Each structure stands twice: as C-alpha cells, then as structure tokens.
C-alpha cells in the first residue's frame, strides 16, 4: 500500500485541514479521490463516499482506492450533486465555481441543511457563494486561504443555523473573519480583486457603460487594503 504523505497539493491540504473528525465524509467531485484517501489515512474520517459526474475520474478514483488498499473504507461511483448523501453527514465540495456549487446545494437543500459540516472550496465568484450561504441561513464558521503557484484559493467550513444577517458587498469579498485574523494572504487576495475591478471599469468606460458601483467598491476595498 502506498503512503498518503505528499499526496495533496496546497489547495487540498487547506480543505483537509478544515474537516472536523467524522465517521464518514462525502467527497463531491472527487476527481482522483486523493482527499478521502488522505483523510482516512490520517484518522480524520473512518469511511468515505467519493463521487464524480464523469466516468473517467471515477475510474481513476477507483484505481487509487485499490492502490492505497482502501476498498473497505471508500466507495466510489458516478453521481451528480448530493442527492446520495445521508442526512447529518459531512460533505466536501471542492474545485468548482460558485454557480455550480450553489446549484448543487439548491437541488438538495434539505440534505445540505442537515449536514454536520459542509466544507466548500470555491474556484470562482466566491463573493456570490458567501452571499448565498448567508442569505440561506448557513453560518460560515471559519475560512482559510492558501496559495498554490500563482493563484490564491479559499475554503469555508459551514453548517446550517437558520440565522440570516446583514452584510455588505465588501464582506462578501473579504469576510470579517479573514480581516479579524489578519490572514497573511488577504492583502494579495484583495489586490487581485482590485485589479479585476480595474479591468471591469476600463471595459465599461470603453463601452460607455456606468461604472459608479464598481468604482465605489474599488475604493472600499482599497481602504480595507490600507488598514490590514
């Protein structure tokens, strides 16, 4: 049996670090099944169910399960979303954009609400995902950032509380948690977002569109950037 050390890249190590110990983890969009293998090898989870929507990744995942001698601990099969997840379970959804993640949660909202923990690693439009979670009564308990090569990734640990609150557009981009802990990557994360806004504003200017909202948001982020 192969050792799991060195199996995960920085992005997946960040995700693994957010998983609280549990009996069974459901890994959605598992790809190579490296995350479940790692979590079980470290004793964080006892069993796992790993799914993907494509046959190719599932075959690779099944091969890796055999390679690590974990056939009794990990089930791998084709499935879309979280309809197969047992209520009250632990869920990981990683490597997808906000729109796909939101669609997965909306389709089986009762399962998502019942989960003991949902760890989400979003690849794009994270601000949209934060707003969705808050609007639908999910508490973001903690967050993390990591850098892998030239890209900064983030992850959330969330669960349903039923409580919704108020927030600003800036909160959805740089949450209060990341600001309060003075995360060392937050300044780089913000500068990247400010650059995106610069590009959007330039495009709007060229097209004769109004960009007042984007300008106000940029100023707010720049002020936050100066304070951290």
BAFI-3210 file (N, C-alpha, C; in Angstrom, 3 decimals, decimal comma, padded with zeros to 6 digits):
// residues 228
n [1|2|3|4|5|6|7|8|9|10|11|12|13|14|15|16|17|18|19|20|21|22|23|24|25|26|27|28|29|30|31|32|33|34|35|36|37|38|39|40|41|42|43|44|45|46|47|48|49|50|51|52|53|54|55|56|57|58|59|60|61|62|63|64|65|66|67|68|69|70|71|72|73|74|75|76|77|78|79|80|81|82|83|84|85|86|87|88|89|90|91|92|93|94|95|96|97|98|99|100|101|102|103|104|105|106|107|108|109|110|111|112|113|114|115|116|117|118|119|120|121|122|123|124|125|126|127|128|129|130|131|132|133|134|135|136|137|138|139|140|141|142|143|144|145|146|147|148|149|150|151|152|153|154|155|156|157|158|159|160|161|162|163|164|165|166|167|168|169|170|171|172|173|174|175|176|177|178|179|180|181|182|183|184|185|186|187|188|189|190|191|192|193|194|195|196|197|198|199|200|201|202|203|204|205|206|207|208|209|210|211|212|213|214|215|216|217|218|219|220|221|222|223|224|225|226|227|228]
n.u [000,842|000,517|001,914|000,193|001,360|002,394|000,560|-001,433|-001,985|-001,398|-003,880|-005,764|-004,752|-005,395|-008,182|-008,465|-007,514|-009,621|-011,580|-013,518|-013,122|-014,835|-017,331|-017,994|-017,167|-018,405|-017,281|-017,607|-017,378|-014,889|-012,668|-009,520|-009,730|-007,993|-008,292|-010,213|-008,667|-006,450|-007,677|-008,703|-006,379|-005,096|-006,690|-008,765|-011,260|-013,356|-014,598|-015,451|-017,314|-016,935|-017,590|-018,204|-019,187|-018,375|-017,285|-014,534|-012,903|-013,993|-013,143|-010,374|-010,321|-011,273|-009,203|-007,143|-008,099|-007,867|-005,101|-004,221|-005,191|-007,807|-010,366|-012,339|-012,980|-013,617|-016,128|-016,730|-018,373|-020,365|-022,118|-024,336|-024,234|-025,583|-027,527|-027,324|-026,281|-026,200|-028,412|-027,324|-024,657|-021,122|-019,801|-017,830|-017,259|-015,456|-013,215|-014,869|-016,835|-018,689|-021,371|-021,965|-021,673|-023,654|-025,914|-025,832|-026,317|-028,852|-030,517|-030,708|-031,427|-032,411|-030,879|-028,381|-028,827|-029,115|-026,613|-023,750|-021,371|-020,209|-017,766|-016,414|-014,712|-014,174|-013,789|-014,218|-015,894|-016,372|-017,518|-020,203|-020,983|-020,557|-022,539|-024,843|-024,793|-025,040|-027,543|-029,209|-029,192|-026,913|-024,126|-020,915|-018,352|-015,583|-012,781|-010,307|-007,272|-005,064|-002,054|-001,257|001,112|000,598|-001,890|-004,453|-006,369|-009,479|-011,337|-014,269|-015,674|-018,755|-022,119|-025,631|-027,558|-029,861|-030,033|-030,085|-028,345|-027,254|-025,073|-022,314|-021,286|-018,534|-017,998|-018,647|-016,553|-014,123|-014,255|-015,294|-014,079|-011,622|-010,430|-010,318|-008,540|-006,291|-005,247|-002,388|-002,388|-004,380|-004,019|-002,811|-004,852|-006,885|-005,676|-005,591|-008,315|-008,962|-007,546|-009,035|-011,372|-010,399|-009,951|-012,584|-013,791|-012,341|-013,205|-015,953|-015,843|-014,816|-016,943|-018,921|-020,531|-022,115|-020,126|-020,142|-020,845|-018,911|-016,653|-017,061|-016,976|-014,361|-012,952|-013,708|-012,524|-009,855|-009,465|-009,806|-007,668|-005,526|-005,736|-005,113]
n.v [-001,207|002,202|005,221|008,048|010,487|013,562|013,479|015,375|018,582|022,091|023,376|021,295|020,372|022,512|022,281|019,725|020,336|021,687|019,923|018,522|015,805|012,837|010,242|009,465|010,790|012,638|013,112|015,336|015,534|014,228|013,614|012,483|011,121|011,636|013,223|011,870|009,532|010,593|011,749|009,504|008,002|009,620|009,378|011,109|010,796|007,905|006,468|006,886|008,345|008,753|010,724|011,485|013,206|012,220|009,426|008,884|010,243|008,798|006,184|006,530|007,305|004,956|003,225|004,385|004,010|001,251|001,102|002,241|000,438|000,638|-000,322|-001,261|000,920|003,136|004,084|004,433|006,055|007,028|010,012|012,786|015,887|016,101|014,285|011,659|011,710|010,936|012,099|014,420|014,045|014,548|016,777|017,444|019,830|020,666|022,449|023,605|026,149|028,997|029,135|026,497|025,144|026,385|025,586|022,823|022,780|024,003|022,196|020,050|021,028|020,396|018,230|019,458|021,327|019,657|018,644|017,855|019,176|021,253|021,510|023,785|024,512|026,985|027,861|030,153|033,366|033,748|035,606|035,629|033,100|033,297|035,218|033,795|031,650|033,022|034,293|032,127|031,059|029,724|029,326|030,607|029,203|029,189|030,271|029,854|030,639|029,871|029,667|028,417|027,906|030,502|031,297|032,228|030,452|029,802|028,523|027,338|026,492|025,419|025,372|024,733|027,146|028,521|031,183|034,383|037,316|040,768|042,116|043,548|044,386|044,378|042,687|040,235|039,788|040,079|038,575|039,270|037,555|036,792|039,271|039,930|038,021|038,789|037,561|036,318|036,185|037,797|040,470|040,135|038,719|040,654|042,651|041,362|041,194|043,883|044,538|043,107|044,604|047,014|046,231|045,639|048,163|049,618|048,320|048,925|051,696|051,960|050,913|052,710|052,374|052,674|052,920|053,432|051,954|049,942|051,508|052,623|050,281|049,480|051,574|051,127|048,622|049,272|050,968|049,166|047,492|049,162|049,224|046,732]
n.w [000,000|-000,836|000,635|002,031|002,390|001,046|-000,938|-001,411|-002,924|-002,149|-002,129|-001,666|000,741|002,387|002,348|003,550|006,082|007,200|007,796|010,255|012,592|011,673|011,153|008,539|005,375|002,654|-000,473|-002,939|-006,398|-006,703|-008,294|-008,369|-006,012|-003,974|-001,685|000,108|000,571|001,905|004,201|005,523|005,922|007,753|009,915|010,298|009,201|009,173|007,153|003,637|000,956|-002,378|-005,162|-008,633|-011,627|-014,012|-015,978|-016,438|-014,348|-012,171|-012,654|-012,385|-009,709|-008,479|-009,116|-007,625|-005,047|-004,821|-005,084|-002,720|-000,989|000,122|-000,284|001,449|002,876|001,309|-000,901|-004,340|-006,946|-009,841|-009,646|-009,443|-007,829|-004,463|-003,835|-003,055|-000,554|002,891|005,429|007,912|007,581|006,787|004,428|001,554|-000,888|-003,555|-005,796|-007,712|-009,407|-008,107|-009,098|-009,884|-007,436|-005,889|-007,331|-006,844|-004,059|-003,906|-005,253|-003,519|-000,934|001,640|002,429|002,481|004,515|006,695|007,134|009,109|008,789|006,180|003,932|001,787|-001,144|-003,267|-006,667|-008,168|-008,258|-005,514|-003,821|-004,525|-003,655|-000,853|-000,216|-000,945|000,907|003,379|002,945|002,963|005,469|006,340|008,399|008,197|009,598|009,791|007,805|005,223|003,498|000,836|-001,087|-004,208|-006,475|-008,683|-007,853|-005,553|-003,296|-001,623|001,226|002,934|006,100|006,876|008,205|008,600|010,267|010,286|010,695|009,385|008,331|008,096|005,622|003,822|000,447|000,403|002,555|001,409|-000,265|001,149|003,931|007,329|009,110|007,891|007,846|010,577|011,607|010,403|008,035|006,394|003,600|002,761|001,865|-000,653|-001,882|-001,904|-003,499|-005,927|-006,492|-006,671|-008,957|-010,836|-010,744|-011,781|-014,429|-015,186|-014,909|-016,821|-019,138|-019,051|-019,273|-021,876|-023,266|-022,780|-020,563|-017,317|-014,396|-011,725|-009,433|-009,370|-009,055|-006,504|-004,983|-005,441|-004,194|-001,540|-001,063|-001,444|000,712|002,794|002,239|002,851|005,569|006,566]
ca.u [000,000|001,256|001,724|-000,578|002,150|002,741|-000,477|-002,270|-001,396|-001,722|-005,321|-006,457|-004,311|-006,219|-009,507|-008,337|-007,310|-010,874|-012,520|-013,568|-013,205|-016,188|-017,460|-017,976|-017,110|-018,875|-016,462|-018,355|-016,428|-013,659|-011,565|-008,612|-010,025|-006,855|-008,725|-010,687|-007,545|-005,662|-008,447|-008,786|-005,032|-004,748|-007,616|-009,736|-012,533|-013,246|-015,043|-015,728|-018,007|-016,363|-018,381|-017,934|-020,222|-017,787|-016,769|-013,074|-012,428|-014,417|-012,238|-009,094|-010,530|-011,361|-007,842|-006,373|-008,601|-007,208|-003,663|-003,994|-005,784|-008,887|-011,655|-013,315|-013,227|-014,068|-016,986|-016,595|-019,329|-020,834|-023,312|-024,367|-024,745|-025,536|-028,776|-026,993|-025,660|-027,044|-028,669|-026,485|-023,290|-020,108|-019,720|-016,823|-017,477|-014,274|-012,764|-015,941|-017,190|-019,823|-022,667|-022,153|-021,857|-024,981|-026,890|-025,804|-026,967|-030,268|-031,247|-030,921|-031,217|-032,689|-029,694|-027,328|-029,157|-028,974|-025,222|-022,999|-020,399|-020,019|-016,516|-016,538|-013,582|-014,772|-012,761|-014,507|-017,066|-016,553|-018,414|-021,577|-021,224|-020,720|-023,856|-025,846|-024,784|-025,625|-028,954|-029,971|-029,108|-025,711|-023,087|-019,536|-017,703|-014,189|-012,308|-008,860|-006,699|-003,743|-001,539|-000,638|001,692|000,290|-003,311|-004,886|-007,618|-010,081|-012,239|-015,162|-016,336|-020,074|-023,246|-026,892|-028,009|-031,173|-029,943|-029,594|-027,950|-026,917|-023,673|-022,021|-020,607|-017,136|-017,979|-018,701|-015,246|-013,144|-015,122|-014,796|-013,193|-010,287|-009,893|-010,031|-007,360|-005,164|-004,675|-001,219|-002,618|-005,533|-003,631|-002,638|-006,188|-007,578|-005,052|-006,039|-009,701|-008,933|-007,111|-010,194|-012,267|-009,777|-010,218|-014,019|-014,039|-011,787|-014,118|-017,186|-015,541|-014,690|-018,257|-019,867|-021,435|-021,921|-019,251|-020,105|-020,898|-017,603|-015,700|-017,285|-016,483|-012,898|-012,491|-013,884|-011,506|-008,560|-009,405|-009,588|-006,298|-004,602|-005,884|-004,678]
ca.v [000,000|003,455|006,178|009,216|011,703|014,218|013,205|016,550|019,902|023,059|023,644|020,200|020,348|023,507|021,675|018,657|020,953|022,244|018,831|018,022|014,344|012,345|008,818|009,289|012,024|012,542|013,989|015,600|015,946|013,737|013,546|011,351|010,514|011,842|013,791|010,819|008,665|011,330|011,912|008,214|007,611|010,441|009,104|012,211|010,160|006,445|005,992|007,957|008,097|009,689|010,700|012,445|013,076|011,655|008,063|008,886|010,489|007,730|005,046|006,881|007,254|003,542|002,679|004,893|003,340|-000,067|001,323|002,539|-000,658|001,218|-000,743|-001,449|002,205|004,168|003,734|005,391|005,818|008,207|010,657|014,239|016,609|015,493|013,544|010,361|011,925|010,641|013,274|014,532|013,647|015,567|016,919|018,313|020,204|021,465|022,508|024,051|027,550|029,310|028,824|025,042|024,776|026,859|024,706|021,557|022,982|024,328|020,994|019,168|021,948|019,761|017,436|020,422|021,913|018,646|018,196|018,244|020,157|021,327|022,207|024,223|025,223|027,588|028,271|031,457|034,109|033,403|036,582|035,161|031,949|033,793|035,856|032,727|030,930|033,895|034,521|030,896|030,619|028,945|030,050|030,313|029,124|029,602|030,337|029,757|030,978|029,309|029,984|027,311|028,555|031,941|031,507|032,144|029,713|029,891|027,443|027,635|025,457|025,989|024,489|025,483|027,636|029,139|032,614|035,256|038,625|041,773|042,150|044,481|043,798|044,164|041,481|039,033|039,628|039,867|038,400|039,820|036,565|036,912|040,571|039,894|037,204|039,357|036,463|036,825|036,235|038,640|041,644|039,689|038,367|041,913|043,341|040,667|041,568|045,289|044,526|042,690|045,763|047,944|045,725|045,810|049,600|050,011|047,805|049,708|053,024|051,832|050,620|053,768|051,921|053,273|052,099|054,064|050,921|049,295|052,480|052,692|049,031|049,535|052,487|050,459|047,583|049,937|051,448|047,980|047,050|050,041|049,005|045,408]
ca.w [000,000|-000,899|001,725|001,605|002,558|-000,207|-001,929|-001,666|-003,172|-001,087|-002,127|-000,995|002,148|003,066|002,519|004,545|007,382|007,704|008,087|011,631|012,625|011,430|010,827|007,087|004,591|001,272|-001,297|-004,172|-007,430|-006,070|-009,250|-008,159|-004,698|-003,075|-000,401|001,013|000,946|002,896|005,435|006,207|006,353|008,910|011,006|010,432|008,881|009,156|005,845|002,684|-000,303|-003,345|-006,391|-009,702|-012,659|-015,227|-015,859|-016,391|-012,980|-011,269|-012,886|-011,767|-008,256|-008,081|-009,197|-006,485|-003,839|-004,797|-004,906|-001,304|-000,220|000,918|-000,842|002,523|003,546|000,376|-002,032|-005,438|-008,036|-010,573|-009,086|-009,611|-006,678|-003,131|-003,595|-002,454|000,758|004,050|006,263|009,090|007,243|006,498|002,968|000,939|-002,291|-003,877|-007,175|-008,611|-009,318|-007,227|-009,701|-009,830|-006,029|-005,490|-007,978|-006,101|-002,762|-004,106|-005,683|-002,356|000,177|002,929|002,765|002,837|005,819|007,748|007,240|010,309|008,316|004,737|003,612|000,403|-001,752|-004,461|-007,613|-008,776|-007,784|-004,104|-003,196|-004,784|-002,784|000,522|-000,110|-000,989|002,185|004,409|002,648|003,178|006,857|006,646|009,125|007,814|010,903|009,626|006,426|005,049|002,193|000,558|-002,428|-004,934|-007,654|-008,734|-007,565|-004,165|-003,149|-000,297|001,623|004,054|006,895|007,114|008,536|008,641|011,569|010,114|011,014|008,320|008,850|007,103|005,201|002,737|-000,706|000,788|003,396|000,574|-000,928|002,231|005,093|008,593|009,742|007,309|008,270|012,013|011,912|009,632|007,253|005,660|002,152|002,461|001,078|-002,042|-002,358|-002,190|-004,626|-007,130|-006,766|-007,111|-010,363|-011,625|-010,850|-012,729|-015,783|-015,449|-015,078|-018,131|-020,161|-019,006|-019,826|-023,333|-023,831|-022,439|-019,504|-016,000|-013,555|-010,402|-008,391|-009,342|-008,510|-005,056|-004,409|-005,507|-003,139|-000,260|-000,953|-001,284|002,103|003,622|001,936|003,586|007,011|007,020]
c.u [000,870|000,970|001,014|000,186|002,517|001,699|-001,235|-001,448|-001,855|-003,215|-006,061|-006,002|-005,110|-007,605|-009,462|-008,212|-008,565|-011,883|-012,417|-013,690|-014,651|-016,162|-017,317|-017,984|-017,612|-018,114|-017,110|-017,407|-015,024|-012,448|-010,693|-008,828|-008,866|-007,292|-009,280|-009,576|-006,723|-006,394|-008,535|-007,416|-004,587|-005,689|-008,636|-011,146|-012,324|-013,610|-015,326|-016,553|-017,525|-017,117|-017,902|-018,987|-019,701|-017,173|-015,254|-012,515|-012,810|-013,515|-010,874|-009,201|-010,575|-009,986|-007,006|-006,823|-007,952|-005,717|-003,324|-004,675|-006,901|-010,268|-012,730|-013,721|-013,836|-014,914|-016,868|-017,621|-019,713|-022,102|-023,198|-024,939|-024,640|-026,797|-028,531|-026,470|-026,665|-027,214|-027,796|-025,029|-022,362|-019,860|-018,548|-017,223|-016,319|-013,974|-013,815|-016,177|-018,447|-021,158|-022,969|-022,429|-023,244|-026,068|-026,982|-026,564|-028,463|-031,077|-031,557|-030,679|-031,451|-031,521|-028,569|-027,578|-028,931|-027,522|-024,568|-021,961|-020,339|-018,761|-016,549|-015,273|-014,044|-013,675|-012,979|-015,780|-017,401|-017,518|-019,879|-021,928|-021,409|-022,118|-024,967|-025,931|-025,433|-027,124|-029,819|-029,745|-027,940|-024,684|-021,718|-018,718|-016,240|-013,838|-010,799|-008,493|-005,383|-003,336|-000,861|-000,199|001,280|-001,169|-003,600|-006,258|-008,173|-010,988|-013,042|-015,495|-017,678|-021,061|-024,483|-027,259|-029,419|-031,186|-029,380|-029,271|-027,656|-025,420|-023,525|-021,373|-019,149|-017,018|-017,958|-017,367|-014,158|-013,926|-014,464|-013,839|-011,768|-009,618|-009,464|-008,782|-006,114|-004,457|-003,537|-001,406|-003,750|-005,168|-003,441|-003,984|-006,967|-006,993|-005,444|-007,457|-009,781|-008,499|-008,243|-011,160|-011,715|-010,072|-011,683|-014,340|-013,523|-012,696|-015,421|-016,983|-015,487|-016,047|-019,316|-020,870|-021,118|-021,077|-019,128|-020,068|-019,535|-016,541|-015,832|-016,742|-014,954|-012,336|-012,600|-012,841|-010,112|-008,379|-009,148|-008,162|-005,280|-004,631|-005,327|-003,160]
c.v [001,246|004,320|007,423|010,522|012,281|014,059|014,460|017,785|020,869|023,333|022,551|020,024|021,350|022,941|020,603|019,217|021,530|021,169|018,420|016,501|013,862|010,861|008,600|010,655|011,738|013,583|014,133|016,178|015,506|013,729|012,319|010,617|010,690|012,351|012,726|009,880|009,317|011,396|010,609|007,794|008,383|010,227|010,199|011,687|008,648|005,857|007,186|007,434|009,174|009,577|011,757|012,216|012,406|010,283|008,031|009,130|009,394|006,507|005,299|006,791|005,818|002,877|003,118|004,274|001,967|000,077|001,559|001,516|-000,162|000,834|-000,908|-000,130|003,261|003,560|004,827|005,051|007,134|008,736|012,154|014,880|015,829|014,692|012,210|010,481|011,637|011,901|013,241|014,210|014,849|015,579|017,817|018,555|021,119|021,432|022,936|025,548|027,759|028,887|027,330|024,603|025,186|025,965|023,366|021,695|023,221|023,072|020,057|019,956|021,291|018,888|018,360|021,006|020,926|018,279|018,703|019,304|020,086|022,148|022,518|024,946|025,669|028,144|029,674|032,050|033,765|034,352|036,186|033,994|032,386|034,378|034,807|031,997|031,765|034,095|033,309|030,277|029,725|029,843|029,624|030,375|029,541|029,583|030,185|030,205|030,231|029,696|028,753|027,852|030,024|032,248|031,346|031,485|029,931|028,705|027,891|026,353|026,043|024,920|025,369|025,856|028,202|030,628|033,369|036,619|039,591|041,722|043,156|043,732|043,505|042,920|040,210|038,763|039,313|039,781|038,944|038,854|036,696|038,216|040,512|039,094|037,698|038,267|036,981|036,915|037,187|039,847|041,283|039,336|039,625|042,624|042,688|041,049|043,010|045,375|044,089|043,852|046,805|047,524|045,899|047,274|050,074|049,549|048,575|051,098|052,972|051,604|051,655|053,366|052,613|052,339|052,677|053,024|050,255|050,219|052,582|051,440|049,017|050,429|051,840|049,380|048,174|050,453|050,286|047,474|047,867|049,760|047,670|045,277]
c.w [000,000|000,324|001,187|001,758|001,187|-001,292|-002,350|-002,009|-002,089|-000,997|-001,372|000,447|002,972|003,347|003,611|005,950|007,995|008,096|009,548|011,606|012,493|011,087|009,325|006,399|003,183|000,443|-002,668|-005,227|-007,060|-006,979|-008,971|-006,828|-003,704|-001,698|000,550|001,481|002,049|004,238|006,224|006,725|007,587|010,096|011,240|010,162|008,823|007,803|004,939|001,526|-001,266|-004,660|-007,372|-010,781|-013,919|-014,961|-015,699|-014,992|-011,997|-011,425|-012,253|-010,253|-007,757|-008,115|-008,001|-005,167|-003,708|-004,491|-003,435|-000,384|000,696|000,382|000,224|003,187|002,632|-000,728|-003,084|-006,513|-008,699|-009,916|-009,282|-008,358|-005,386|-002,810|-002,901|-001,020|001,879|004,905|007,516|008,843|007,100|004,993|002,604|-000,507|-002,667|-005,369|-008,174|-008,426|-008,487|-007,817|-009,640|-008,390|-005,538|-006,077|-007,253|-004,783|-002,905|-004,442|-004,521|-001,071|001,539|003,379|003,214|004,227|006,963|008,029|008,525|009,966|006,791|004,491|002,126|-000,023|-003,124|-005,375|-008,181|-008,187|-006,331|-003,413|-003,394|-003,873|-001,334|000,721|-000,094|000,354|003,281|004,195|002,982|004,553|007,193|007,334|008,595|009,098|010,858|008,147|006,398|003,644|002,048|-000,852|-003,005|-006,281|-007,639|-008,406|-006,075|-004,121|-001,738|-000,035|002,828|004,809|007,308|007,565|008,693|010,075|011,502|010,358|009,810|008,924|007,723|006,803|004,066|001,581|-000,370|001,665|002,556|-000,120|000,094|003,524|006,360|009,282|009,214|007,730|009,737|012,356|011,177|008,822|006,369|004,146|001,772|001,607|-000,392|-002,674|-002,754|-003,400|-005,942|-007,506|-007,253|-008,568|-011,278|-011,831|-011,805|-014,164|-016,155|-015,729|-016,429|-019,263|-020,210|-019,589|-021,349|-023,990|-023,495|-021,371|-018,185|-015,120|-012,143|-009,283|-008,240|-008,757|-006,995|-004,360|-004,384|-004,402|-001,763|-000,030|-000,778|000,135|003,046|003,452|002,742|005,082|007,485|007,000]
res [x|x|x|x|x|x|x|x|x|x|x|x|x|x|x|x|x|x|x|x|x|x|x|x|x|x|x|x|x|x|x|x|x|x|x|x|x|x|x|x|x|x|x|x|x|x|x|x|x|x|x|x|x|x|x|x|x|x|x|x|x|x|x|x|x|x|x|x|x|x|x|x|x|x|x|x|x|x|x|x|x|x|x|x|x|x|x|x|x|x|x|x|x|x|x|x|x|x|x|x|x|x|x|x|x|x|x|x|x|x|x|x|x|x|x|x|x|x|x|x|x|x|x|x|x|x|x|x|x|x|x|x|x|x|x|x|x|x|x|x|x|x|x|x|x|x|x|x|x|x|x|x|x|x|x|x|x|x|x|x|x|x|x|x|x|x|x|x|x|x|x|x|x|x|x|x|x|x|x|x|x|x|x|x|x|x|x|x|x|x|x|x|x|x|x|x|x|x|x|x|x|x|x|x|x|x|x|x|x|x|x|x|x|x|x|x|x|x|x|x|x|x|x|x|x|x|x|x]
***
